[in-house]
Amino acid sequence: MSNKDYKKCFNPNKNFRGHTKELARYAKALAHPARIKILNFLNNSKYCYTGDFVEVLPMAQSTVSQHLKELKEAGLIIANEQPPRVSYCINKDAWEKAKKLFMDFFDV
């Protein structure tokens, strides 16, 4: 690879931004099997409460809550607070965007 080709592929002087950052954020959120299981569970439900996940996943509630937090921070799920409980559902817009970014990345 020539130096010119290298610069086209990677420029260390530019910050990562745009689609690259979004794709990395989604990939990080999907990088744990429990989070994938949570998303599969939500995909088959309208919404779920934290306790619903604790019944399905072999984890403590605090661990499930941490995974839900990661998915929420990535924007893949939405938390609806209904004190004293919180329900969760998939953020359909972000989910579609994530699918498109992954498909574009893998040239599907």
Biopython code that builds the backbone (N, CA, C, O; Angstrom):
import numpy as np
from Bio.PDB.StructureBuilder import StructureBuilder

atoms = [
    (1, "MET", "N", (0.856, -1.171, 0.000)),
    (1, "MET", "CA", (0.000, 0.000, 0.000)),
    (1, "MET", "C", (0.902, 1.234, 0.000)),
    (1, "MET", "O", (1.807, 1.372, 0.824)),
    (2, "SER", "N", (0.630, 2.102, -0.929)),
    (2, "SER", "CA", (1.423, 3.320, -0.997)),
    (2, "SER", "C", (1.017, 4.264, 0.126)),
    (2, "SER", "O", (-0.043, 4.119, 0.735)),
    (3, "ASN", "N", (1.879, 5.225, 0.382)),
    (3, "ASN", "CA", (1.603, 6.219, 1.423)),
    (3, "ASN", "C", (0.330, 6.995, 1.087)),
    (3, "ASN", "O", (-0.441, 7.341, 1.982)),
    (4, "LYS", "N", (0.113, 7.264, -0.178)),
    (4, "LYS", "CA", (-1.078, 7.990, -0.619)),
    (4, "LYS", "C", (-2.343, 7.182, -0.323)),
    (4, "LYS", "O", (-3.335, 7.730, 0.160)),
    (5, "ASP", "N", (-2.305, 5.869, -0.616)),
    (5, "ASP", "CA", (-3.446, 4.999, -0.324)),
    (5, "ASP", "C", (-3.691, 4.903, 1.173)),
    (5, "ASP", "O", (-4.835, 4.883, 1.627)),
    (6, "TYR", "N", (-2.612, 4.843, 1.926)),
    (6, "TYR", "CA", (-2.724, 4.772, 3.380)),
    (6, "TYR", "C", (-3.443, 5.997, 3.930)),
    (6, "TYR", "O", (-4.305, 5.879, 4.801)),
    (7, "LYS", "N", (-3.090, 7.166, 3.423)),
    (7, "LYS", "CA", (-3.715, 8.403, 3.899)),
    (7, "LYS", "C", (-5.194, 8.454, 3.558)),
    (7, "LYS", "O", (-5.979, 9.040, 4.304)),
    (8, "LYS", "N", (-5.590, 7.845, 2.436)),
    (8, "LYS", "CA", (-7.011, 7.800, 2.089)),
    (8, "LYS", "C", (-7.784, 6.949, 3.096)),
    (8, "LYS", "O", (-8.914, 7.277, 3.458)),
    (9, "CYS", "N", (-7.170, 5.860, 3.544)),
    (9, "CYS", "CA", (-7.840, 4.936, 4.466)),
    (9, "CYS", "C", (-7.818, 5.424, 5.906)),
    (9, "CYS", "O", (-8.781, 5.233, 6.649)),
    (10, "PHE", "N", (-6.744, 6.036, 6.286)),
    (10, "PHE", "CA", (-6.596, 6.393, 7.688)),
    (10, "PHE", "C", (-5.820, 7.692, 7.821)),
    (10, "PHE", "O", (-4.683, 7.803, 7.361)),
    (11, "ASN", "N", (-6.434, 8.647, 8.441)),
    (11, "ASN", "CA", (-5.777, 9.911, 8.711)),
    (11, "ASN", "C", (-5.771, 10.111, 10.219)),
    (11, "ASN", "O", (-6.799, 10.474, 10.792)),
    (12, "PRO", "N", (-4.635, 9.883, 10.876)),
    (12, "PRO", "CA", (-4.589, 9.987, 12.333)),
    (12, "PRO", "C", (-4.828, 11.400, 12.853)),
    (12, "PRO", "O", (-5.038, 11.592, 14.051)),
    (13, "ASN", "N", (-4.798, 12.387, 11.965)),
    (13, "ASN", "CA", (-5.009, 13.767, 12.407)),
    (13, "ASN", "C", (-6.482, 14.144, 12.487)),
    (13, "ASN", "O", (-6.820, 15.199, 13.023)),
    (14, "LYS", "N", (-7.363, 13.297, 11.961)),
    (14, "LYS", "CA", (-8.797, 13.583, 12.023)),
    (14, "LYS", "C", (-9.414, 12.836, 13.197)),
    (14, "LYS", "O", (-9.038, 11.703, 13.496)),
    (15, "ASN", "N", (-10.358, 13.481, 13.850)),
    (15, "ASN", "CA", (-11.103, 12.812, 14.905)),
    (15, "ASN", "C", (-12.122, 11.879, 14.273)),
    (15, "ASN", "O", (-12.590, 12.105, 13.158)),
    (16, "PHE", "N", (-12.458, 10.813, 15.017)),
    (16, "PHE", "CA", (-13.543, 9.944, 14.565)),
    (16, "PHE", "C", (-14.842, 10.694, 14.779)),
    (16, "PHE", "O", (-15.049, 11.299, 15.831)),
    (17, "ARG", "N", (-15.705, 10.660, 13.798)),
    (17, "ARG", "CA", (-16.982, 11.352, 13.955)),
    (17, "ARG", "C", (-18.044, 10.712, 13.079)),
    (17, "ARG", "O", (-17.779, 9.787, 12.311)),
    (18, "GLY", "N", (-19.231, 11.225, 13.218)),
    (18, "GLY", "CA", (-20.330, 10.797, 12.373)),
    (18, "GLY", "C", (-20.676, 9.334, 12.511)),
    (18, "GLY", "O", (-20.813, 8.805, 13.614)),
    (19, "HIS", "N", (-20.815, 8.693, 11.364)),
    (19, "HIS", "CA", (-21.257, 7.303, 11.328)),
    (19, "HIS", "C", (-20.276, 6.370, 12.035)),
    (19, "HIS", "O", (-20.688, 5.371, 12.626)),
    (20, "THR", "N", (-18.997, 6.685, 11.979)),
    (20, "THR", "CA", (-17.999, 5.834, 12.625)),
    (20, "THR", "C", (-18.220, 5.788, 14.131)),
    (20, "THR", "O", (-18.170, 4.718, 14.738)),
    (21, "LYS", "N", (-18.461, 6.937, 14.727)),
    (21, "LYS", "CA", (-18.711, 6.988, 16.173)),
    (21, "LYS", "C", (-20.013, 6.280, 16.527)),
    (21, "LYS", "O", (-20.079, 5.551, 17.517)),
    (22, "GLU", "N", (-21.034, 6.490, 15.728)),
    (22, "GLU", "CA", (-22.324, 5.845, 16.000)),
    (22, "GLU", "C", (-22.203, 4.329, 15.909)),
    (22, "GLU", "O", (-22.711, 3.608, 16.767)),
    (23, "LEU", "N", (-21.542, 3.855, 14.885)),
    (23, "LEU", "CA", (-21.370, 2.421, 14.712)),
    (23, "LEU", "C", (-20.598, 1.829, 15.891)),
    (23, "LEU", "O", (-20.955, 0.764, 16.395)),
    (24, "ALA", "N", (-19.554, 2.508, 16.327)),
    (24, "ALA", "CA", (-18.768, 2.031, 17.467)),
    (24, "ALA", "C", (-19.612, 2.006, 18.746)),
    (24, "ALA", "O", (-19.490, 1.087, 19.556)),
    (25, "ARG", "N", (-20.460, 3.011, 18.922)),
    (25, "ARG", "CA", (-21.327, 3.060, 20.111)),
    (25, "ARG", "C", (-22.294, 1.879, 20.109)),
    (25, "ARG", "O", (-22.489, 1.235, 21.140)),
    (26, "TYR", "N", (-22.897, 1.592, 18.958)),
    (26, "TYR", "CA", (-23.811, 0.459, 18.869)),
    (26, "TYR", "C", (-23.070, -0.861, 19.059)),
    (26, "TYR", "O", (-23.555, -1.759, 19.748)),
    (27, "ALA", "N", (-21.899, -0.975, 18.449)),
    (27, "ALA", "CA", (-21.115, -2.211, 18.571)),
    (27, "ALA", "C", (-20.733, -2.474, 20.023)),
    (27, "ALA", "O", (-20.778, -3.615, 20.482)),
    (28, "LYS", "N", (-20.360, -1.435, 20.737)),
    (28, "LYS", "CA", (-20.011, -1.595, 22.148)),
    (28, "LYS", "C", (-21.223, -2.075, 22.948)),
    (28, "LYS", "O", (-21.103, -2.943, 23.812)),
    (29, "ALA", "N", (-22.378, -1.507, 22.652)),
    (29, "ALA", "CA", (-23.594, -1.897, 23.378)),
    (29, "ALA", "C", (-23.965, -3.351, 23.085)),
    (29, "ALA", "O", (-24.527, -4.032, 23.943)),
    (30, "LEU", "N", (-23.656, -3.823, 21.895)),
    (30, "LEU", "CA", (-23.997, -5.196, 21.510)),
    (30, "LEU", "C", (-22.906, -6.198, 21.860)),
    (30, "LEU", "O", (-23.036, -7.386, 21.562)),
    (31, "ALA", "N", (-21.847, -5.737, 22.482)),
    (31, "ALA", "CA", (-20.676, -6.578, 22.725)),
    (31, "ALA", "C", (-20.805, -7.521, 23.916)),
    (31, "ALA", "O", (-19.825, -8.168, 24.287)),
    (32, "HIS", "N", (-21.974, -7.618, 24.519)),
    (32, "HIS", "CA", (-22.157, -8.536, 25.644)),
    (32, "HIS", "C", (-23.366, -9.417, 25.369)),
    (32, "HIS", "O", (-24.416, -8.910, 24.975)),
    (33, "PRO", "N", (-23.241, -10.737, 25.570)),
    (33, "PRO", "CA", (-24.355, -11.650, 25.292)),
    (33, "PRO", "C", (-25.634, -11.307, 26.058)),
    (33, "PRO", "O", (-26.730, -11.518, 25.539)),
    (34, "ALA", "N", (-25.517, -10.788, 27.268)),
    (34, "ALA", "CA", (-26.714, -10.430, 28.045)),
    (34, "ALA", "C", (-27.473, -9.299, 27.369)),
    (34, "ALA", "O", (-28.703, -9.284, 27.390)),
    (35, "ARG", "N", (-26.768, -8.362, 26.778)),
    (35, "ARG", "CA", (-27.431, -7.237, 26.108)),
    (35, "ARG", "C", (-28.136, -7.700, 24.843)),
    (35, "ARG", "O", (-29.211, -7.201, 24.508)),
    (36, "ILE", "N", (-27.541, -8.641, 24.148)),
    (36, "ILE", "CA", (-28.188, -9.200, 22.967)),
    (36, "ILE", "C", (-29.452, -9.944, 23.385)),
    (36, "ILE", "O", (-30.488, -9.844, 22.727)),
    (37, "LYS", "N", (-29.360, -10.677, 24.463)),
    (37, "LYS", "CA", (-30.536, -11.400, 24.980)),
    (37, "LYS", "C", (-31.637, -10.409, 25.384)),
    (37, "LYS", "O", (-32.814, -10.644, 25.110)),
    (38, "ILE", "N", (-31.261, -9.320, 26.024)),
    (38, "ILE", "CA", (-32.228, -8.287, 26.418)),
    (38, "ILE", "C", (-32.912, -7.717, 25.180)),
    (38, "ILE", "O", (-34.134, -7.570, 25.159)),
    (39, "LEU", "N", (-32.136, -7.395, 24.153)),
    (39, "LEU", "CA", (-32.717, -6.837, 22.922)),
    (39, "LEU", "C", (-33.637, -7.844, 22.234)),
    (39, "LEU", "O", (-34.693, -7.469, 21.726)),
    (40, "ASN", "N", (-33.246, -9.110, 22.215)),
    (40, "ASN", "CA", (-34.119, -10.144, 21.645)),
    (40, "ASN", "C", (-35.422, -10.234, 22.423)),
    (40, "ASN", "O", (-36.498, -10.351, 21.838)),
    (41, "PHE", "N", (-35.318, -10.179, 23.739)),
    (41, "PHE", "CA", (-36.495, -10.246, 24.599)),
    (41, "PHE", "C", (-37.412, -9.051, 24.326)),
    (41, "PHE", "O", (-38.626, -9.211, 24.200)),
    (42, "LEU", "N", (-36.825, -7.854, 24.237)),
    (42, "LEU", "CA", (-37.609, -6.651, 23.975)),
    (42, "LEU", "C", (-38.210, -6.661, 22.571)),
    (42, "LEU", "O", (-39.310, -6.151, 22.358)),
    (43, "ASN", "N", (-37.500, -7.229, 21.638)),
    (43, "ASN", "CA", (-37.984, -7.279, 20.259)),
    (43, "ASN", "C", (-39.262, -8.114, 20.150)),
    (43, "ASN", "O", (-40.064, -7.916, 19.238)),
    (44, "ASN", "N", (-39.439, -9.034, 21.073)),
    (44, "ASN", "CA", (-40.624, -9.893, 21.070)),
    (44, "ASN", "C", (-41.690, -9.418, 22.050)),
    (44, "ASN", "O", (-42.683, -10.112, 22.271)),
    (45, "SER", "N", (-41.494, -8.253, 22.633)),
    (45, "SER", "CA", (-42.430, -7.701, 23.608)),
    (45, "SER", "C", (-42.671, -6.237, 23.304)),
    (45, "SER", "O", (-41.854, -5.593, 22.646)),
    (46, "LYS", "N", (-43.780, -5.710, 23.777)),
    (46, "LYS", "CA", (-44.026, -4.270, 23.626)),
    (46, "LYS", "C", (-43.130, -3.484, 24.560)),
    (46, "LYS", "O", (-42.520, -2.489, 24.165)),
    (47, "TYR", "N", (-43.055, -3.935, 25.794)),
    (47, "TYR", "CA", (-42.201, -3.318, 26.803)),
    (47, "TYR", "C", (-41.983, -4.330, 27.925)),
    (47, "TYR", "O", (-42.709, -5.318, 28.029)),
    (48, "CYS", "N", (-40.990, -4.079, 28.751)),
    (48, "CYS", "CA", (-40.678, -4.961, 29.871)),
    (48, "CYS", "C", (-40.180, -4.135, 31.043)),
    (48, "CYS", "O", (-39.644, -3.040, 30.877)),
    (49, "TYR", "N", (-40.369, -4.681, 32.215)),
    (49, "TYR", "CA", (-39.838, -4.086, 33.436)),
    (49, "TYR", "C", (-38.556, -4.822, 33.827)),
    (49, "TYR", "O", (-38.320, -5.947, 33.385)),
    (50, "THR", "N", (-37.745, -4.191, 34.644)),
    (50, "THR", "CA", (-36.478, -4.782, 35.071)),
    (50, "THR", "C", (-36.695, -6.183, 35.629)),
    (50, "THR", "O", (-35.927, -7.097, 35.329)),
    (51, "GLY", "N", (-37.718, -6.353, 36.424)),
    (51, "GLY", "CA", (-38.002, -7.662, 37.021)),
    (51, "GLY", "C", (-38.253, -8.742, 35.982)),
    (51, "GLY", "O", (-37.937, -9.909, 36.214)),
    (52, "ASP", "N", (-38.821, -8.366, 34.830)),
    (52, "ASP", "CA", (-39.051, -9.335, 33.754)),
    (52, "ASP", "C", (-37.732, -9.907, 33.249)),
    (52, "ASP", "O", (-37.639, -11.102, 32.966)),
    (53, "PHE", "N", (-36.723, -9.068, 33.136)),
    (53, "PHE", "CA", (-35.416, -9.514, 32.657)),
    (53, "PHE", "C", (-34.738, -10.406, 33.686)),
    (53, "PHE", "O", (-34.072, -11.379, 33.333)),
    (54, "VAL", "N", (-34.910, -10.070, 34.958)),
    (54, "VAL", "CA", (-34.286, -10.849, 36.029)),
    (54, "VAL", "C", (-34.831, -12.277, 36.013)),
    (54, "VAL", "O", (-34.107, -13.218, 36.335)),
    (55, "GLU", "N", (-36.090, -12.442, 35.644)),
    (55, "GLU", "CA", (-36.687, -13.775, 35.567)),
    (55, "GLU", "C", (-36.128, -14.580, 34.397)),
    (55, "GLU", "O", (-36.066, -15.808, 34.470)),
    (56, "VAL", "N", (-35.723, -13.910, 33.325)),
    (56, "VAL", "CA", (-35.248, -14.577, 32.114)),
    (56, "VAL", "C", (-33.731, -14.762, 32.110)),
    (56, "VAL", "O", (-33.235, -15.783, 31.632)),
    (57, "LEU", "N", (-33.004, -13.804, 32.627)),
    (57, "LEU", "CA", (-31.544, -13.855, 32.636)),
    (57, "LEU", "C", (-31.040, -14.365, 33.985)),
    (57, "LEU", "O", (-31.580, -13.996, 35.028)),
    (58, "PRO", "N", (-30.022, -15.200, 33.970)),
    (58, "PRO", "CA", (-29.471, -15.705, 35.234)),
    (58, "PRO", "C", (-28.514, -14.694, 35.875)),
    (58, "PRO", "O", (-27.325, -14.967, 36.045)),
    (59, "MET", "N", (-29.054, -13.519, 36.228)),
    (59, "MET", "CA", (-28.222, -12.446, 36.775)),
    (59, "MET", "C", (-28.963, -11.723, 37.885)),
    (59, "MET", "O", (-30.191, -11.757, 37.968)),
    (60, "ALA", "N", (-28.200, -11.081, 38.716)),
    (60, "ALA", "CA", (-28.785, -10.255, 39.773)),
    (60, "ALA", "C", (-29.411, -9.011, 39.141)),
    (60, "ALA", "O", (-29.022, -8.589, 38.052)),
    (61, "GLN", "N", (-30.367, -8.447, 39.829)),
    (61, "GLN", "CA", (-31.060, -7.264, 39.311)),
    (61, "GLN", "C", (-30.088, -6.117, 39.061)),
    (61, "GLN", "O", (-30.235, -5.387, 38.081)),
    (62, "SER", "N", (-29.097, -5.950, 39.934)),
    (62, "SER", "CA", (-28.137, -4.856, 39.746)),
    (62, "SER", "C", (-27.333, -5.038, 38.456)),
    (62, "SER", "O", (-27.015, -4.060, 37.780)),
    (63, "THR", "N", (-27.007, -6.282, 38.119)),
    (63, "THR", "CA", (-26.269, -6.564, 36.883)),
    (63, "THR", "C", (-27.142, -6.295, 35.671)),
    (63, "THR", "O", (-26.690, -5.699, 34.693)),
    (64, "VAL", "N", (-28.399, -6.736, 35.733)),
    (64, "VAL", "CA", (-29.339, -6.477, 34.641)),
    (64, "VAL", "C", (-29.507, -4.970, 34.455)),
    (64, "VAL", "O", (-29.529, -4.476, 33.327)),
    (65, "SER", "N", (-29.624, -4.247, 35.562)),
    (65, "SER", "CA", (-29.778, -2.789, 35.490)),
    (65, "SER", "C", (-28.577, -2.136, 34.820)),
    (65, "SER", "O", (-28.736, -1.168, 34.076)),
    (66, "GLN", "N", (-27.385, -2.648, 35.070)),
    (66, "GLN", "CA", (-26.178, -2.099, 34.442)),
    (66, "GLN", "C", (-26.209, -2.326, 32.925)),
    (66, "GLN", "O", (-25.827, -1.444, 32.155)),
    (67, "HIS", "N", (-26.660, -3.501, 32.506)),
    (67, "HIS", "CA", (-26.759, -3.783, 31.071)),
    (67, "HIS", "C", (-27.826, -2.911, 30.418)),
    (67, "HIS", "O", (-27.639, -2.426, 29.303)),
    (68, "LEU", "N", (-28.931, -2.715, 31.105)),
    (68, "LEU", "CA", (-29.981, -1.833, 30.589)),
    (68, "LEU", "C", (-29.453, -0.406, 30.447)),
    (68, "LEU", "O", (-29.779, 0.290, 29.486)),
    (69, "LYS", "N", (-28.652, 0.014, 31.394)),
    (69, "LYS", "CA", (-28.060, 1.355, 31.345)),
    (69, "LYS", "C", (-27.174, 1.510, 30.102)),
    (69, "LYS", "O", (-27.228, 2.534, 29.422)),
    (70, "GLU", "N", (-26.373, 0.505, 29.815)),
    (70, "GLU", "CA", (-25.495, 0.550, 28.631)),
    (70, "GLU", "C", (-26.313, 0.649, 27.339)),
    (70, "GLU", "O", (-25.988, 1.427, 26.442)),
    (71, "LEU", "N", (-27.373, -0.149, 27.262)),
    (71, "LEU", "CA", (-28.221, -0.107, 26.065)),
    (71, "LEU", "C", (-28.939, 1.233, 25.941)),
    (71, "LEU", "O", (-29.120, 1.757, 24.841)),
    (72, "LYS", "N", (-29.341, 1.774, 27.074)),
    (72, "LYS", "CA", (-30.020, 3.080, 27.075)),
    (72, "LYS", "C", (-29.053, 4.186, 26.650)),
    (72, "LYS", "O", (-29.415, 5.054, 25.855)),
    (73, "GLU", "N", (-27.832, 4.159, 27.172)),
    (73, "GLU", "CA", (-26.830, 5.175, 26.815)),
    (73, "GLU", "C", (-26.473, 5.112, 25.328)),
    (73, "GLU", "O", (-26.151, 6.132, 24.718)),
    (74, "ALA", "N", (-26.531, 3.919, 24.754)),
    (74, "ALA", "CA", (-26.253, 3.773, 23.324)),
    (74, "ALA", "C", (-27.448, 4.216, 22.483)),
    (74, "ALA", "O", (-27.347, 4.368, 21.266)),
    (75, "GLY", "N", (-28.583, 4.422, 23.158)),
    (75, "GLY", "CA", (-29.778, 4.875, 22.459)),
    (75, "GLY", "C", (-30.618, 3.756, 21.877)),
    (75, "GLY", "O", (-31.604, 4.022, 21.189)),
    (76, "LEU", "N", (-30.247, 2.496, 22.139)),
    (76, "LEU", "CA", (-30.971, 1.376, 21.554)),
    (76, "LEU", "C", (-32.282, 1.059, 22.263)),
    (76, "LEU", "O", (-33.180, 0.455, 21.677)),
    (77, "ILE", "N", (-32.390, 1.468, 23.524)),
    (77, "ILE", "CA", (-33.641, 1.261, 24.239)),
    (77, "ILE", "C", (-34.078, 2.570, 24.888)),
    (77, "ILE", "O", (-33.288, 3.496, 25.072)),
    (78, "ILE", "N", (-35.353, 2.611, 25.224)),
    (78, "ILE", "CA", (-35.936, 3.785, 25.875)),
    (78, "ILE", "C", (-36.480, 3.333, 27.223)),
    (78, "ILE", "O", (-37.120, 2.288, 27.328)),
    (79, "ALA", "N", (-36.218, 4.132, 28.249)),
    (79, "ALA", "CA", (-36.749, 3.858, 29.580)),
    (79, "ALA", "C", (-37.933, 4.778, 29.827)),
    (79, "ALA", "O", (-37.835, 5.993, 29.657)),
    (80, "ASN", "N", (-39.035, 4.197, 30.225)),
    (80, "ASN", "CA", (-40.234, 4.954, 30.565)),
    (80, "ASN", "C", (-40.453, 4.830, 32.062)),
    (80, "ASN", "O", (-40.829, 3.771, 32.564)),
    (81, "GLU", "N", (-40.214, 5.915, 32.760)),
    (81, "GLU", "CA", (-40.340, 5.881, 34.215)),
    (81, "GLU", "C", (-41.797, 5.969, 34.626)),
    (81, "GLU", "O", (-42.514, 6.900, 34.258)),
    (82, "GLN", "N", (-42.212, 4.985, 35.393)),
    (82, "GLN", "CA", (-43.553, 4.926, 35.964)),
    (82, "GLN", "C", (-43.369, 4.572, 37.438)),
    (82, "GLN", "O", (-43.591, 3.432, 37.846)),
    (83, "PRO", "N", (-42.958, 5.573, 38.235)),
    (83, "PRO", "CA", (-42.580, 5.282, 39.619)),
    (83, "PRO", "C", (-43.585, 4.384, 40.331)),
    (83, "PRO", "O", (-44.796, 4.580, 40.223)),
    (84, "PRO", "N", (-43.079, 3.417, 41.045)),
    (84, "PRO", "CA", (-41.675, 3.147, 41.363)),
    (84, "PRO", "C", (-40.975, 2.243, 40.357)),
    (84, "PRO", "O", (-39.852, 1.808, 40.612)),
    (85, "ARG", "N", (-41.601, 1.950, 39.229)),
    (85, "ARG", "CA", (-41.019, 1.035, 38.255)),
    (85, "ARG", "C", (-40.580, 1.771, 36.995)),
    (85, "ARG", "O", (-40.991, 2.901, 36.730)),
    (86, "VAL", "N", (-39.732, 1.093, 36.229)),
    (86, "VAL", "CA", (-39.284, 1.614, 34.943)),
    (86, "VAL", "C", (-39.529, 0.521, 33.903)),
    (86, "VAL", "O", (-39.131, -0.628, 34.093)),
    (87, "SER", "N", (-40.177, 0.887, 32.818)),
    (87, "SER", "CA", (-40.358, -0.068, 31.731)),
    (87, "SER", "C", (-39.405, 0.299, 30.602)),
    (87, "SER", "O", (-38.993, 1.451, 30.464)),
    (88, "TYR", "N", (-39.066, -0.694, 29.806)),
    (88, "TYR", "CA", (-38.115, -0.500, 28.717)),
    (88, "TYR", "C", (-38.718, -1.008, 27.413)),
    (88, "TYR", "O", (-39.475, -1.979, 27.395)),
    (89, "CYS", "N", (-38.369, -0.335, 26.332)),
    (89, "CYS", "CA", (-38.759, -0.788, 25.000)),
    (89, "CYS", "C", (-37.628, -0.432, 24.033)),
    (89, "CYS", "O", (-36.778, 0.407, 24.332)),
    (90, "ILE", "N", (-37.634, -1.080, 22.881)),
    (90, "ILE", "CA", (-36.618, -0.794, 21.862)),
    (90, "ILE", "C", (-36.903, 0.566, 21.241)),
    (90, "ILE", "O", (-38.051, 0.905, 20.955)),
    (91, "ASN", "N", (-35.848, 1.334, 21.038)),
    (91, "ASN", "CA", (-35.937, 2.592, 20.312)),
    (91, "ASN", "C", (-35.895, 2.229, 18.826)),
    (91, "ASN", "O", (-34.823, 2.023, 18.257)),
    (92, "LYS", "N", (-37.063, 2.156, 18.213)),
    (92, "LYS", "CA", (-37.181, 1.674, 16.825)),
    (92, "LYS", "C", (-36.318, 2.478, 15.844)),
    (92, "LYS", "O", (-35.713, 1.906, 14.937)),
    (93, "ASP", "N", (-36.262, 3.804, 16.026)),
    (93, "ASP", "CA", (-35.460, 4.637, 15.118)),
    (93, "ASP", "C", (-33.973, 4.296, 15.226)),
    (93, "ASP", "O", (-33.291, 4.127, 14.215)),
    (94, "ALA", "N", (-33.482, 4.197, 16.457)),
    (94, "ALA", "CA", (-32.064, 3.871, 16.661)),
    (94, "ALA", "C", (-31.759, 2.452, 16.200)),
    (94, "ALA", "O", (-30.691, 2.187, 15.650)),
    (95, "TRP", "N", (-32.697, 1.545, 16.426)),
    (95, "TRP", "CA", (-32.517, 0.152, 16.022)),
    (95, "TRP", "C", (-32.375, 0.061, 14.496)),
    (95, "TRP", "O", (-31.511, -0.656, 13.991)),
    (96, "GLU", "N", (-33.223, 0.786, 13.772)),
    (96, "GLU", "CA", (-33.139, 0.795, 12.308)),
    (96, "GLU", "C", (-31.837, 1.440, 11.843)),
    (96, "GLU", "O", (-31.211, 0.974, 10.891)),
    (97, "LYS", "N", (-31.436, 2.506, 12.515)),
    (97, "LYS", "CA", (-30.187, 3.183, 12.151)),
    (97, "LYS", "C", (-28.991, 2.258, 12.387)),
    (97, "LYS", "O", (-28.086, 2.184, 11.555)),
    (98, "ALA", "N", (-28.990, 1.557, 13.518)),
    (98, "ALA", "CA", (-27.909, 0.627, 13.826)),
    (98, "ALA", "C", (-27.838, -0.477, 12.772)),
    (98, "ALA", "O", (-26.754, -0.827, 12.305)),
    (99, "LYS", "N", (-28.988, -1.020, 12.401)),
    (99, "LYS", "CA", (-29.007, -2.071, 11.379)),
    (99, "LYS", "C", (-28.424, -1.554, 10.065)),
    (99, "LYS", "O", (-27.641, -2.247, 9.414)),
    (100, "LYS", "N", (-28.803, -0.349, 9.681)),
    (100, "LYS", "CA", (-28.299, 0.224, 8.431)),
    (100, "LYS", "C", (-26.786, 0.455, 8.502)),
    (100, "LYS", "O", (-26.064, 0.148, 7.553)),
    (101, "LEU", "N", (-26.317, 0.989, 9.614)),
    (101, "LEU", "CA", (-24.878, 1.225, 9.757)),
    (101, "LEU", "C", (-24.083, -0.074, 9.683)),
    (101, "LEU", "O", (-23.033, -0.125, 9.042)),
    (102, "PHE", "N", (-24.581, -1.125, 10.337)),
    (102, "PHE", "CA", (-23.891, -2.419, 10.292)),
    (102, "PHE", "C", (-23.943, -3.006, 8.886)),
    (102, "PHE", "O", (-22.954, -3.562, 8.407)),
    (103, "MET", "N", (-25.082, -2.887, 8.230)),
    (103, "MET", "CA", (-25.197, -3.409, 6.868)),
    (103, "MET", "C", (-24.260, -2.663, 5.920)),
    (103, "MET", "O", (-23.612, -3.279, 5.073)),
    (104, "ASP", "N", (-24.187, -1.346, 6.059)),
    (104, "ASP", "CA", (-23.269, -0.563, 5.236)),
    (104, "ASP", "C", (-21.817, -0.934, 5.534)),
    (104, "ASP", "O", (-20.992, -1.037, 4.626)),
    (105, "PHE", "N", (-21.520, -1.132, 6.806)),
    (105, "PHE", "CA", (-20.154, -1.469, 7.211)),
    (105, "PHE", "C", (-19.718, -2.805, 6.607)),
    (105, "PHE", "O", (-18.585, -2.951, 6.146)),
    (106, "PHE", "N", (-20.633, -3.775, 6.617)),
    (106, "PHE", "CA", (-20.310, -5.100, 6.087)),
    (106, "PHE", "C", (-20.679, -5.247, 4.611)),
    (106, "PHE", "O", (-20.593, -6.338, 4.048)),
    (107, "ASP", "N", (-21.098, -4.124, 3.982)),
    (107, "ASP", "CA", (-21.464, -4.119, 2.566)),
    (107, "ASP", "C", (-22.501, -5.186, 2.242)),
    (107, "ASP", "O", (-22.390, -5.891, 1.239)),
    (108, "VAL", "N", (-23.502, -5.295, 3.097)),
    (108, "VAL", "CA", (-24.566, -6.287, 2.871)),
    (108, "VAL", "C", (-25.555, -5.750, 1.883)),
    (108, "VAL", "O", (-26.529, -6.427, 1.553)),
]
sb = StructureBuilder()
sb.init_structure("model")
sb.init_model(0)
sb.init_chain("A")
sb.init_seg("    ")
for serial, (resi, resn, name, xyz) in enumerate(atoms, 1):
    if name == "N":
        sb.init_residue(resn, " ", resi, " ")
    sb.init_atom(name, np.array(xyz, "f"), 0.0, 1.0, " ", f" {name:<3s}", serial, name[0])
structure = sb.get_structure()
